[in-house]
Amino acid sequence: MSDFTTYTRNEDHALFLLVKKRDEAAFSVIYQKYHAYLYQLALRYLKNVPMAEDAVQHVFVKLWEVTKDIEIEVNLKNYLYTMTKNYILNQIRNYKDVISIHYINAQSEMSDNSEFLKQLEEVQLSDFLRKGIDTLPPQKREVCKLKIEQGFGNQDIAIQMGLSVHTVKSHYQESIKMLRDYFRRNKIELFR
């Protein structure tokens, strides 16, 4: 066991003994020390902010109420964890339909959010690609615009620009190399 673990356990034990004697300052220290930990635990299972906040509040109220009657030595962190898990299990049993709906909604929101972020990233990359194409020499820029923005094939580009198909392919390949360098300089990875 590390010195830190021993220190934490001894500190928790001292705080717990003070709370048994109704020391509000010790209770406040325990609250500050474990509130975020218990909140994250409750939120992970309940998937609902108000319900998670209620769970943590319930646990701390219960801790204040029952500590004076506890005559055994407890590991405070484990005790709070167990109280929170039991409360969560009761909530899940009592409100399983509501919690299931919150869980489904949370999953949907995450999916909607990731879809929005994906679309935003695509727009940003598309704008960046256009800016990169604008930095190319005139013929290479024209080949890229016709190929990428308008979807023309090599043959169509060759006819429109009065070039050979081989020259169009060559311009396009060189453009891709130049765009790779442009993206690399600007720390964007495309065309792998």
N, CA and C atoms as an extended XYZ file, in Angstrom:
576
Properties=species:S:1:pos:R:3:atomname:S:1:resname:S:1:resid:I:1 pbc="F F F"
N         0.851       -1.180        0.000 N   MET     1
C         0.000        0.000        0.000 CA  MET     1
C         0.892        1.238        0.000 C   MET     1
N         0.598        2.194       -0.853 N   SER     2
C         1.429        3.392       -0.951 CA  SER     2
C         1.186        4.309        0.240 C   SER     2
N         2.151        5.208        0.450 N   ASP     3
C         2.013        6.185        1.533 CA  ASP     3
C         0.796        7.067        1.308 C   ASP     3
N         0.526        7.409        0.030 N   PHE     4
C        -0.621        8.264       -0.286 CA  PHE     4
C        -1.929        7.577        0.103 C   PHE     4
N        -2.032        6.281       -0.237 N   THR     5
C        -3.253        5.535        0.098 CA  THR     5
C        -3.432        5.480        1.612 C   THR     5
N        -2.346        5.231        2.336 N   THR     6
C        -2.416        5.182        3.799 CA  THR     6
C        -2.824        6.538        4.351 C   THR     6
N        -2.222        7.607        3.810 N   TYR     7
C        -2.551        8.958        4.254 CA  TYR     7
C        -4.023        9.259        4.003 C   TYR     7
N        -4.490        8.937        2.788 N   THR     8
C        -5.887        9.207        2.428 CA  THR     8
C        -6.830        8.435        3.341 C   THR     8
N        -6.501        7.173        3.587 N   ARG     9
C        -7.360        6.353        4.443 CA  ARG     9
C        -7.377        6.930        5.862 C   ARG     9
N        -6.207        7.334        6.388 N   ASN    10
C        -6.148        7.904        7.740 CA  ASN    10
C        -6.882        9.240        7.800 C   ASN    10
N        -6.715       10.066        6.751 N   GLU    11
C        -7.407       11.350        6.694 CA  GLU    11
C        -8.922       11.123        6.659 C   GLU    11
N        -9.371       10.189        5.802 N   ASP    12
C       -10.799        9.886        5.709 CA  ASP    12
C       -11.346        9.388        7.041 C   ASP    12
N       -10.552        8.543        7.729 N   HIS    13
C       -10.998        7.999        9.015 CA  HIS    13
C       -11.154        9.130       10.036 C   HIS    13
N       -10.178       10.038       10.058 N   ALA    14
C       -10.252       11.178       10.977 CA  ALA    14
C       -11.460       12.057       10.655 C   ALA    14
N       -11.684       12.312        9.369 N   LEU    15
C       -12.845       13.115        8.965 CA  LEU    15
C       -14.150       12.431        9.365 C   LEU    15
N       -14.202       11.116        9.141 N   PHE    16
C       -15.407       10.362        9.480 CA  PHE    16
C       -15.694       10.453       10.983 C   PHE    16
N       -14.641       10.327       11.809 N   LEU    17
C       -14.822       10.425       13.265 CA  LEU    17
C       -15.325       11.813       13.664 C   LEU    17
N       -14.823       12.836       12.982 N   LEU    18
C       -15.293       14.195       13.265 CA  LEU    18
C       -16.760       14.377       12.865 C   LEU    18
N       -17.144       13.790       11.724 N   VAL    19
C       -18.546       13.889       11.288 CA  VAL    19
C       -19.450       13.164       12.282 C   VAL    19
N       -18.978       12.053       12.828 N   LYS    20
C       -19.760       11.350       13.867 CA  LYS    20
C       -20.061       12.277       15.047 C   LYS    20
N       -19.131       13.212       15.285 N   LYS    21
C       -19.309       14.170       16.385 CA  LYS    21
C       -20.033       15.422       15.915 C   LYS    21
N       -20.604       15.370       14.676 N   ARG    22
C       -21.405       16.446       14.076 CA  ARG    22
C       -20.560       17.654       13.695 C   ARG    22
N       -19.314       17.430       13.283 N   ASP    23
C       -18.424       18.514       12.855 CA  ASP    23
C       -18.757       18.888       11.404 C   ASP    23
N       -19.342       20.069       11.233 N   GLU    24
C       -19.766       20.500        9.902 CA  GLU    24
C       -18.589       20.794        8.977 C   GLU    24
N       -17.496       21.291        9.524 N   ALA    25
C       -16.313       21.581        8.700 CA  ALA    25
C       -15.750       20.278        8.116 C   ALA    25
N       -15.705       19.220        8.909 N   ALA    26
C       -15.223       17.923        8.420 CA  ALA    26
C       -16.167       17.390        7.342 C   ALA    26
N       -17.464       17.561        7.573 N   PHE    27
C       -18.443       17.131        6.578 CA  PHE    27
C       -18.222       17.885        5.267 C   PHE    27
N       -17.958       19.173        5.360 N   SER    28
C       -17.715       19.993        4.174 CA  SER    28
C       -16.473       19.519        3.416 C   SER    28
N       -15.439       19.121        4.143 N   VAL    29
C       -14.224       18.608        3.514 CA  VAL    29
C       -14.529       17.312        2.763 C   VAL    29
N       -15.294       16.430        3.390 N   ILE    30
C       -15.670       15.165        2.731 CA  ILE    30
C       -16.483       15.461        1.476 C   ILE    30
N       -17.407       16.403        1.596 N   TYR    31
C       -18.233       16.784        0.447 CA  TYR    31
C       -17.359       17.278       -0.706 C   TYR    31
N       -16.438       18.188       -0.411 N   GLN    32
C       -15.557       18.729       -1.452 CA  GLN    32
C       -14.676       17.635       -2.055 C   GLN    32
N       -14.251       16.725       -1.238 N   LYS    33
C       -13.324       15.677       -1.689 CA  LYS    33
C       -14.007       14.652       -2.587 C   LYS    33
N       -15.250       14.296       -2.289 N   TYR    34
C       -15.891       13.182       -2.991 CA  TYR    34
C       -17.077       13.553       -3.873 C   TYR    34
N       -17.490       14.804       -3.864 N   HIS    35
C       -18.668       15.185       -4.644 CA  HIS    35
C       -18.503       14.867       -6.130 C   HIS    35
N       -17.427       15.307       -6.748 N   ALA    36
C       -17.231       15.102       -8.193 CA  ALA    36
C       -17.156       13.612       -8.531 C   ALA    36
N       -16.476       12.850       -7.697 N   TYR    37
C       -16.332       11.400       -7.902 CA  TYR    37
C       -17.705       10.717       -7.901 C   TYR    37
N       -18.517       11.045       -6.912 N   LEU    38
C       -19.846       10.416       -6.808 CA  LEU    38
C       -20.781       10.907       -7.919 C   LEU    38
N       -20.651       12.179       -8.273 N   TYR    39
C       -21.474       12.725       -9.347 CA  TYR    39
C       -21.181       12.003      -10.667 C   TYR    39
N       -19.915       11.822      -10.992 N   GLN    40
C       -19.544       11.118      -12.227 CA  GLN    40
C       -20.068        9.690      -12.217 C   GLN    40
N       -19.985        9.047      -11.074 N   LEU    41
C       -20.508        7.685      -10.941 CA  LEU    41
C       -22.012        7.662      -11.213 C   LEU    41
N       -22.749        8.566      -10.592 N   ALA    42
C       -24.205        8.613      -10.767 CA  ALA    42
C       -24.574        8.966      -12.200 C   ALA    42
N       -23.871        9.923      -12.768 N   LEU    43
C       -24.174       10.346      -14.137 CA  LEU    43
C       -23.899        9.225      -15.136 C   LEU    43
N       -22.851        8.452      -14.893 N   ARG    44
C       -22.515        7.356      -15.808 CA  ARG    44
C       -23.668        6.346      -15.899 C   ARG    44
N       -24.328        6.100      -14.797 N   TYR    45
C       -25.407        5.106      -14.809 CA  TYR    45
C       -26.783        5.697      -15.095 C   TYR    45
N       -27.048        6.885      -14.574 N   LEU    46
C       -28.386        7.464      -14.717 CA  LEU    46
C       -28.562        8.241      -16.017 C   LEU    46
N       -27.477        8.737      -16.599 N   LYS    47
C       -27.507        9.478      -17.867 CA  LYS    47
C       -28.460       10.674      -17.805 C   LYS    47
N       -28.524       11.291      -16.628 N   ASN    48
C       -29.429       12.418      -16.439 CA  ASN    48
C       -28.847       13.320      -15.357 C   ASN    48
N       -28.565       14.571      -15.697 N   VAL    49
C       -27.894       15.487      -14.771 CA  VAL    49
C       -28.706       15.716      -13.490 C   VAL    49
N       -29.999       16.094      -13.574 N   PRO    50
C       -30.742       16.318      -12.323 CA  PRO    50
C       -30.806       15.065      -11.439 C   PRO    50
N       -30.983       13.901      -12.056 N   MET    51
C       -31.049       12.670      -11.260 CA  MET    51
C       -29.696       12.363      -10.624 C   MET    51
N       -28.617       12.641      -11.333 N   ALA    52
C       -27.277       12.416      -10.774 CA  ALA    52
C       -27.033       13.368       -9.610 C   ALA    52
N       -27.441       14.633       -9.770 N   GLU    53
C       -27.291       15.605       -8.678 CA  GLU    53
C       -28.116       15.181       -7.467 C   GLU    53
N       -29.341       14.708       -7.708 N   ASP    54
C       -30.184       14.225       -6.608 CA  ASP    54
C       -29.535       13.042       -5.895 C   ASP    54
N       -28.926       12.150       -6.670 N   ALA    55
C       -28.279       10.967       -6.083 CA  ALA    55
C       -27.166       11.395       -5.135 C   ALA    55
N       -26.342       12.323       -5.576 N   VAL    56
C       -25.226       12.773       -4.738 CA  VAL    56
C       -25.749       13.483       -3.494 C   VAL    56
N       -26.745       14.331       -3.668 N   GLN    57
C       -27.312       15.028       -2.512 CA  GLN    57
C       -27.893       14.027       -1.515 C   GLN    57
N       -28.610       13.038       -2.037 N   HIS    58
C       -29.192       12.009       -1.164 CA  HIS    58
C       -28.101       11.306       -0.354 C   HIS    58
N       -27.005       10.953       -1.020 N   VAL    59
C       -25.928       10.226       -0.345 CA  VAL    59
C       -25.317       11.077        0.765 C   VAL    59
N       -25.076       12.352        0.513 N   PHE    60
C       -24.466       13.187        1.541 CA  PHE    60
C       -25.433       13.480        2.695 C   PHE    60
N       -26.704       13.636        2.395 N   VAL    61
C       -27.694       13.812        3.468 CA  VAL    61
C       -27.733       12.552        4.326 C   VAL    61
N       -27.754       11.404        3.654 N   LYS    62
C       -27.785       10.119        4.365 CA  LYS    62
C       -26.516        9.947        5.212 C   LYS    62
N       -25.370       10.339        4.651 N   LEU    63
C       -24.112       10.242        5.401 CA  LEU    63
C       -24.207       11.043        6.690 C   LEU    63
N       -24.723       12.263        6.593 N   TRP    64
C       -24.849       13.114        7.782 CA  TRP    64
C       -25.802       12.491        8.808 C   TRP    64
N       -26.879       11.908        8.303 N   GLU    65
C       -27.891       11.340        9.195 CA  GLU    65
C       -27.416       10.074        9.905 C   GLU    65
N       -26.681        9.211        9.202 N   VAL    66
C       -26.388        7.882        9.768 CA  VAL    66
C       -25.024        7.763       10.433 C   VAL    66
N       -24.106        8.697       10.197 N   THR    67
C       -22.754        8.514       10.748 CA  THR    67
C       -22.747        8.419       12.268 C   THR    67
N       -23.595        9.167       12.931 N   LYS    68
C       -23.583        9.132       14.398 CA  LYS    68
C       -23.953        7.756       14.948 C   LYS    68
N       -24.666        6.953       14.144 N   ASP    69
C       -25.096        5.623       14.590 CA  ASP    69
C       -24.163        4.496       14.150 C   ASP    69
N       -23.155        4.787       13.345 N   ILE    70
C       -22.264        3.744       12.847 CA  ILE    70
C       -21.165        3.500       13.880 C   ILE    70
N       -21.049        2.255       14.322 N   GLU    71
C       -20.073        1.913       15.346 CA  GLU    71
C       -18.905        1.097       14.804 C   GLU    71
N       -18.893        0.817       13.511 N   ILE    72
C       -17.796        0.050       12.930 CA  ILE    72
C       -16.865        0.981       12.176 C   ILE    72
N       -15.634        0.524       11.957 N   GLU    73
C       -14.692        1.314       11.165 CA  GLU    73
C       -15.012        1.096        9.693 C   GLU    73
N       -15.112        2.193        8.949 N   VAL    74
C       -15.451        2.076        7.528 CA  VAL    74
C       -14.381        2.749        6.679 C   VAL    74
N       -14.227        2.247        5.466 N   ASN    75
C       -13.424        2.926        4.454 CA  ASN    75
C       -14.380        3.927        3.823 C   ASN    75
N       -14.144        5.202        4.061 N   LEU    76
C       -15.101        6.241        3.681 CA  LEU    76
C       -15.407        6.245        2.191 C   LEU    76
N       -14.380        6.134        1.356 N   LYS    77
C       -14.601        6.157       -0.096 CA  LYS    77
C       -15.469        4.979       -0.520 C   LYS    77
N       -15.149        3.791       -0.012 N   ASN    78
C       -15.953        2.611       -0.355 CA  ASN    78
C       -17.380        2.730        0.177 C   ASN    78
N       -17.514        3.303        1.354 N   TYR    79
C       -18.825        3.480        1.956 CA  TYR    79
C       -19.690        4.414        1.095 C   TYR    79
N       -19.111        5.553        0.685 N   LEU    80
C       -19.841        6.495       -0.165 CA  LEU    80
C       -20.169        5.868       -1.525 C   LEU    80
N       -19.215        5.125       -2.068 N   TYR    81
C       -19.425        4.443       -3.348 CA  TYR    81
C       -20.603        3.470       -3.237 C   TYR    81
N       -20.600        2.671       -2.178 N   THR    82
C       -21.676        1.679       -1.989 CA  THR    82
C       -23.021        2.370       -1.790 C   THR    82
N       -23.036        3.440       -1.006 N   MET    83
C       -24.295        4.174       -0.808 CA  MET    83
C       -24.813        4.716       -2.141 C   MET    83
N       -23.911        5.256       -2.954 N   THR    84
C       -24.307        5.822       -4.247 CA  THR    84
C       -24.819        4.733       -5.169 C   THR    84
N       -24.099        3.615       -5.244 N   LYS    85
C       -24.530        2.508       -6.115 CA  LYS    85
C       -25.892        1.977       -5.690 C   LYS    85
N       -26.114        1.840       -4.406 N   ASN    86
C       -27.410        1.350       -3.934 CA  ASN    86
C       -28.526        2.331       -4.295 C   ASN    86
N       -28.263        3.618       -4.128 N   TYR    87
C       -29.258        4.617       -4.495 CA  TYR    87
C       -29.547        4.558       -5.994 C   TYR    87
N       -28.492        4.445       -6.789 N   ILE    88
C       -28.648        4.366       -8.246 CA  ILE    88
C       -29.466        3.141       -8.629 C   ILE    88
N       -29.146        1.999       -8.034 N   LEU    89
C       -29.897        0.775       -8.343 CA  LEU    89
C       -31.369        0.931       -7.984 C   LEU    89
N       -31.649        1.582       -6.868 N   ASN    90
C       -33.050        1.839       -6.498 CA  ASN    90
C       -33.720        2.759       -7.510 C   ASN    90
N       -33.010        3.795       -7.947 N   GLN    91
C       -33.563        4.709       -8.946 CA  GLN    91
C       -33.835        3.977      -10.262 C   GLN    91
N       -32.898        3.147      -10.656 N   ILE    92
C       -33.079        2.398      -11.908 CA  ILE    92
C       -34.282        1.469      -11.792 C   ILE    92
N       -34.413        0.816      -10.656 N   ARG    93
C       -35.558       -0.084      -10.449 CA  ARG    93
C       -36.865        0.708      -10.427 C   ARG    93
N       -36.888        1.839       -9.720 N   ASN    94
C       -38.120        2.614       -9.564 CA  ASN    94
C       -38.494        3.431      -10.796 C   ASN    94
N       -37.483        3.870      -11.544 N   TYR    95
C       -37.737        4.754      -12.685 CA  TYR    95
C       -37.126        4.219      -13.968 C   TYR    95
N       -37.169        2.902      -14.131 N   LYS    96
C       -36.466        2.306      -15.272 CA  LYS    96
C       -36.946        2.853      -16.615 C   LYS    96
N       -38.218        3.158      -16.750 N   ASP    97
C       -38.712        3.691      -18.026 CA  ASP    97
C       -38.134        5.081      -18.305 C   ASP    97
N       -38.151        5.946      -17.302 N   VAL    98
C       -37.630        7.304      -17.469 CA  VAL    98
C       -36.131        7.257      -17.744 C   VAL    98
N       -35.418        6.455      -16.979 N   ILE    99
C       -33.965        6.360      -17.152 CA  ILE    99
C       -33.636        5.777      -18.513 C   ILE    99
N       -34.401        4.797      -18.962 N   SER   100
C       -34.161        4.237      -20.299 CA  SER   100
C       -34.347        5.301      -21.375 C   SER   100
N       -35.391        6.119      -21.219 N   ILE   101
C       -35.630        7.191      -22.194 CA  ILE   101
C       -34.480        8.189      -22.177 C   ILE   101
N       -34.023        8.570      -20.967 N   HIS   102
C       -32.887        9.495      -20.863 CA  HIS   102
C       -31.648        8.898      -21.512 C   HIS   102
N       -31.448        7.610      -21.283 N   TYR   103
C       -30.274        6.949      -21.858 CA  TYR   103
C       -30.350        6.964      -23.391 C   TYR   103
N       -31.520        6.633      -23.930 N   ILE   104
C       -31.702        6.630      -25.391 CA  ILE   104
C       -31.513        8.044      -25.943 C   ILE   104
N       -32.090        9.042      -25.254 N   ASN   105
C       -31.934       10.431      -25.698 CA  ASN   105
C       -30.474       10.866      -25.652 C   ASN   105
N       -29.767       10.464      -24.610 N   ALA   106
C       -28.350       10.826      -24.498 CA  ALA   106
C       -27.558       10.215      -25.648 C   ALA   106
N       -27.871        8.979      -25.999 N   GLN   107
C       -27.182        8.331      -27.110 CA  GLN   107
C       -27.492        9.056      -28.421 C   GLN   107
N       -28.761        9.437      -28.593 N   SER   108
C       -29.177       10.137      -29.808 CA  SER   108
C       -28.499       11.494      -29.905 C   SER   108
N       -28.434       12.234      -28.774 N   GLU   109
C       -27.786       13.539      -28.780 CA  GLU   109
C       -26.320       13.415      -29.144 C   GLU   109
N       -25.660       12.380      -28.611 N   MET   110
C       -24.252       12.173      -28.938 CA  MET   110
C       -24.100       11.899      -30.424 C   MET   110
N       -25.004       11.104      -30.972 N   SER   111
C       -24.951       10.767      -32.394 CA  SER   111
C       -25.232       12.008      -33.246 C   SER   111
N       -26.254       12.797      -32.863 N   ASP   112
C       -26.573       14.024      -33.599 CA  ASP   112
C       -25.399       14.997      -33.550 C   ASP   112
N       -24.810       15.105      -32.382 N   ASN   113
C       -23.686       16.017      -32.201 CA  ASN   113
C       -22.504       15.575      -33.058 C   ASN   113
N       -22.216       14.273      -33.079 N   SER   114
C       -21.075       13.803      -33.863 CA  SER   114
C       -21.349       13.980      -35.359 C   SER   114
N       -22.604       13.830      -35.785 N   GLU   115
C       -22.949       14.046      -37.190 CA  GLU   115
C       -22.754       15.519      -37.558 C   GLU   115
N       -23.176       16.421      -36.669 N   PHE   116
C       -22.994       17.845      -36.902 CA  PHE   116
C       -21.501       18.184      -36.995 C   PHE   116
N       -20.710       17.640      -36.064 N   LEU   117
C       -19.272       17.913      -36.078 CA  LEU   117
C       -18.625       17.364      -37.344 C   LEU   117
N       -19.097       16.205      -37.799 N   LYS   118
C       -18.565       15.614      -39.027 CA  LYS   118
C       -18.864       16.524      -40.220 C   LYS   118
N       -20.104       17.028      -40.293 N   GLN   119
C       -20.483       17.915      -41.390 CA  GLN   119
C       -19.677       19.214      -41.341 C   GLN   119
N       -19.495       19.750      -40.143 N   LEU   120
C       -18.721       20.978      -39.978 CA  LEU   120
C       -17.280       20.757      -40.441 C   LEU   120
N       -16.716       19.628      -40.063 N   GLU   121
C       -15.342       19.312      -40.469 CA  GLU   121
C       -15.243       19.186      -41.986 C   GLU   121
N       -16.242       18.556      -42.606 N   GLU   122
C       -16.234       18.419      -44.068 CA  GLU   122
C       -16.284       19.782      -44.756 C   GLU   122
N       -17.105       20.686      -44.241 N   VAL   123
C       -17.200       22.030      -44.821 CA  VAL   123
C       -15.866       22.759      -44.670 C   VAL   123
N       -15.267       22.654      -43.483 N   GLN   124
C       -13.988       23.316      -43.251 CA  GLN   124
C       -12.913       22.758      -44.177 C   GLN   124
N       -12.876       21.439      -44.328 N   LEU   125
C       -11.875       20.826      -45.207 CA  LEU   125
C       -12.115       21.204      -46.664 C   LEU   125
N       -13.381       21.271      -47.046 N   SER   126
C       -13.718       21.652      -48.416 CA  SER   126
C       -13.250       23.088      -48.698 C   SER   126
N       -13.491       23.989      -47.760 N   ASP   127
C       -13.027       25.372      -47.920 CA  ASP   127
C       -11.502       25.425      -47.996 C   ASP   127
N       -10.875       24.639      -47.162 N   PHE   128
C        -9.414       24.620      -47.142 CA  PHE   128
C        -8.867       24.067      -48.459 C   PHE   128
N        -9.543       23.048      -49.005 N   LEU   129
C        -9.130       22.477      -50.288 CA  LEU   129
C        -9.240       23.533      -51.392 C   LEU   129
N       -10.340       24.283      -51.404 N   ARG   130
C       -10.503       25.342      -52.417 CA  ARG   130
C        -9.381       26.369      -52.316 C   ARG   130
N        -9.037       26.738      -51.087 N   LYS   131
C        -7.943       27.693      -50.904 CA  LYS   131
C        -6.631       27.111      -51.410 C   LYS   131
N        -6.423       25.807      -51.159 N   GLY   132
C        -5.212       25.146      -51.649 CA  GLY   132
C        -5.165       25.114      -53.163 C   GLY   132
N        -6.300       24.830      -53.786 N   ILE   133
C        -6.374       24.800      -55.260 CA  ILE   133
C        -6.061       26.182      -55.825 C   ILE   133
N        -6.521       27.232      -55.152 N   ASP   134
C        -6.260       28.599      -55.620 CA  ASP   134
C        -4.776       28.964      -55.587 C   ASP   134
N        -3.966       28.216      -54.824 N   THR   135
C        -2.527       28.509      -54.770 CA  THR   135
C        -1.754       27.830      -55.904 C   THR   135
N        -2.401       26.941      -56.662 N   LEU   136
C        -1.724       26.198      -57.734 CA  LEU   136
C        -1.456       27.095      -58.945 C   LEU   136
N        -0.454       26.713      -59.761 N   PRO   137
C        -0.235       27.434      -61.028 CA  PRO   137
C        -1.497       27.340      -61.900 C   PRO   137
N        -1.708       28.303      -62.802 N   PRO   138
C        -2.968       28.423      -63.554 CA  PRO   138
C        -3.479       27.131      -64.213 C   PRO   138
N        -2.650       26.424      -64.991 N   GLN   139
C        -3.170       25.224      -65.673 CA  GLN   139
C        -3.522       24.119      -64.679 C   GLN   139
N        -2.689       23.920      -63.682 N   LYS   140
C        -2.960       22.893      -62.663 CA  LYS   140
C        -4.242       23.252      -61.887 C   LYS   140
N        -4.384       24.530      -61.564 N   ARG   141
C        -5.582       25.004      -60.866 CA  ARG   141
C        -6.826       24.707      -61.706 C   ARG   141
N        -6.764       24.995      -63.005 N   GLU   142
C        -7.913       24.765      -63.894 CA  GLU   142
C        -8.247       23.279      -63.977 C   GLU   142
N        -7.226       22.425      -64.103 N   VAL   143
C        -7.441       20.969      -64.155 CA  VAL   143
C        -8.125       20.504      -62.871 C   VAL   143
N        -7.621       20.951      -61.729 N   CYS   144
C        -8.208       20.545      -60.439 CA  CYS   144
C        -9.649       21.021      -60.289 C   CYS   144
N        -9.908       22.245      -60.665 N   LYS   145
C       -11.271       22.763      -60.538 CA  LYS   145
C       -12.240       21.967      -61.412 C   LYS   145
N       -11.823       21.678      -62.625 N   LEU   146
C       -12.699       20.907      -63.512 CA  LEU   146
C       -12.900       19.486      -62.997 C   LEU   146
N       -11.829       18.892      -62.473 N   LYS   147
C       -11.898       17.499      -62.030 CA  LYS   147
C       -12.609       17.383      -60.672 C   LYS   147
N       -12.204       18.201      -59.705 N   ILE   148
C       -12.723       18.074      -58.338 CA  ILE   148
C       -14.073       18.770      -58.175 C   ILE   148
N       -14.154       20.019      -58.590 N   GLU   149
C       -15.373       20.793      -58.340 CA  GLU   149
C       -16.492       20.472      -59.320 C   GLU   149
N       -16.131       20.153      -60.585 N   GLN   150
C       -17.182       19.920      -61.573 CA  GLN   150
C       -17.314       18.449      -61.966 C   GLN   150
N       -16.387       17.630      -61.513 N   GLY   151
C       -16.488       16.193      -61.751 CA  GLY   151
C       -16.179       15.752      -63.175 C   GLY   151
N       -15.462       16.557      -63.936 N   PHE   152
C       -15.111       16.188      -65.315 CA  PHE   152
C       -14.085       15.059      -65.320 C   PHE   152
N       -14.130       14.233      -66.339 N   GLY   153
C       -13.146       13.184      -66.549 CA  GLY   153
C       -11.941       13.747      -67.298 C   GLY   153
N       -10.865       12.977      -67.340 N   ASN   154
C        -9.631       13.434      -68.003 CA  ASN   154
C        -9.870       13.800      -69.472 C   ASN   154
N       -10.640       12.976      -70.175 N   GLN   155
C       -10.916       13.219      -71.602 CA  GLN   155
C       -11.641       14.549      -71.789 C   GLN   155
N       -12.670       14.804      -70.986 N   ASP   156
C       -13.438       16.050      -71.084 CA  ASP   156
C       -12.564       17.270      -70.789 C   ASP   156
N       -11.700       17.132      -69.771 N   ILE   157
C       -10.806       18.239      -69.417 CA  ILE   157
C        -9.835       18.512      -70.573 C   ILE   157
N        -9.307       17.422      -71.150 N   ALA   158
C        -8.354       17.567      -72.264 CA  ALA   158
C        -8.996       18.316      -73.424 C   ALA   158
N       -10.228       17.964      -73.752 N   ILE   159
C       -10.936       18.629      -74.858 CA  ILE   159
C       -11.173       20.097      -74.516 C   ILE   159
N       -11.658       20.345      -73.311 N   GLN   160
C       -11.999       21.717      -72.925 CA  GLN   160
C       -10.758       22.619      -72.875 C   GLN   160
N        -9.629       22.068      -72.426 N   MET   161
C        -8.435       22.898      -72.269 CA  MET   161
C        -7.480       22.814      -73.464 C   MET   161
N        -7.802       21.941      -74.424 N   GLY   162
C        -6.939       21.795      -75.594 CA  GLY   162
C        -5.610       21.140      -75.261 C   GLY   162
N        -5.641       20.175      -74.328 N   LEU   163
C        -4.433       19.456      -73.911 CA  LEU   163
C        -4.590       17.970      -74.230 C   LEU   163
N        -3.500       17.234      -74.144 N   SER   164
C        -3.594       15.779      -74.301 CA  SER   164
C        -4.070       15.188      -72.972 C   SER   164
N        -4.652       14.012      -73.042 N   VAL   165
C        -5.112       13.325      -71.831 CA  VAL   165
C        -3.911       13.082      -70.908 C   VAL   165
N        -2.768       12.716      -71.489 N   HIS   166
C        -1.553       12.477      -70.705 CA  HIS   166
C        -1.142       13.742      -69.938 C   HIS   166
N        -1.227       14.898      -70.579 N   THR   167
C        -0.869       16.167      -69.927 CA  THR   167
C        -1.841       16.481      -68.796 C   THR   167
N        -3.124       16.203      -68.992 N   VAL   168
C        -4.126       16.424      -67.938 CA  VAL   168
C        -3.802       15.548      -66.732 C   VAL   168
N        -3.508       14.256      -66.997 N   LYS   169
C        -3.167       13.340      -65.898 CA  LYS   169
C        -1.931       13.829      -65.158 C   LYS   169
N        -0.935       14.270      -65.915 N   SER   170
C         0.312       14.753      -65.336 CA  SER   170
C         0.062       15.993      -64.466 C   SER   170
N        -0.714       16.938      -64.984 N   HIS   171
C        -1.045       18.138      -64.212 CA  HIS   171
C        -1.783       17.761      -62.915 C   HIS   171
N        -2.696       16.827      -63.027 N   TYR   172
C        -3.488       16.430      -61.862 CA  TYR   172
C        -2.608       15.760      -60.806 C   TYR   172
N        -1.742       14.837      -61.221 N   GLN   173
C        -0.854       14.155      -60.275 CA  GLN   173
C         0.085       15.148      -59.583 C   GLN   173
N         0.635       16.085      -60.362 N   GLU   174
C         1.509       17.107      -59.777 CA  GLU   174
C         0.720       18.015      -58.831 C   GLU   174
N        -0.524       18.300      -59.185 N   SER   175
C        -1.384       19.130      -58.323 CA  SER   175
C        -1.633       18.447      -56.989 C   SER   175
N        -1.884       17.146      -57.041 N   ILE   176
C        -2.131       16.393      -55.808 CA  ILE   176
C        -0.904       16.471      -54.905 C   ILE   176
N         0.298       16.317      -55.472 N   LYS   177
C         1.527       16.426      -54.675 CA  LYS   177
C         1.642       17.818      -54.060 C   LYS   177
N         1.339       18.836      -54.839 N   MET   178
C         1.420       20.211      -54.346 CA  MET   178
C         0.381       20.463      -53.242 C   MET   178
N        -0.806       19.890      -53.416 N   LEU   179
C        -1.850       20.048      -52.393 CA  LEU   179
C        -1.470       19.304      -51.110 C   LEU   179
N        -0.850       18.135      -51.257 N   ARG   180
C        -0.371       17.404      -50.074 CA  ARG   180
C         0.586       18.289      -49.287 C   ARG   180
N         1.524       18.896      -49.990 N   ASP   181
C         2.480       19.781      -49.324 CA  ASP   181
C         1.769       20.963      -48.663 C   ASP   181
N         0.792       21.523      -49.358 N   TYR   182
C         0.018       22.640      -48.826 CA  TYR   182
C        -0.685       22.233      -47.527 C   TYR   182
N        -1.306       21.054      -47.542 N   PHE   183
C        -2.011       20.574      -46.351 CA  PHE   183
C        -1.038       20.250      -45.227 C   PHE   183
N         0.098       19.656      -45.591 N   ARG   184
C         1.104       19.337      -44.586 CA  ARG   184
C         1.630       20.606      -43.920 C   ARG   184
N         1.926       21.601      -44.711 N   ARG   185
C         2.404       22.875      -44.158 CA  ARG   185
C         1.376       23.478      -43.206 C   ARG   185
N         0.125       23.229      -43.504 N   ASN   186
C        -0.953       23.764      -42.668 CA  ASN   186
C        -1.503       22.725      -41.702 C   ASN   186
N        -0.766       21.619      -41.556 N   LYS   187
C        -1.085       20.553      -40.587 CA  LYS   187
C        -2.453       19.914      -40.795 C   LYS   187
N        -2.810       19.668      -42.042 N   ILE   188
C        -4.038       18.950      -42.377 CA  ILE   188
C        -3.621       17.718      -43.171 C   ILE   188
N        -4.144       16.571      -42.780 N   GLU   189
C        -3.792       15.327      -43.478 CA  GLU   189
C        -4.932       14.905      -44.416 C   GLU   189
N        -4.680       14.960      -45.701 N   LEU   190
C        -5.635       14.503      -46.718 CA  LEU   190
C        -4.881       13.714      -47.775 C   LEU   190
N        -5.613       13.089      -48.632 N   PHE   191
C        -5.043       12.368      -49.775 CA  PHE   191
C        -3.981       11.363      -49.327 C   PHE   191
N        -4.250       10.596      -48.318 N   ARG   192
C        -3.258        9.614      -47.847 CA  ARG   192
C        -3.143        8.477      -48.819 C   ARG   192
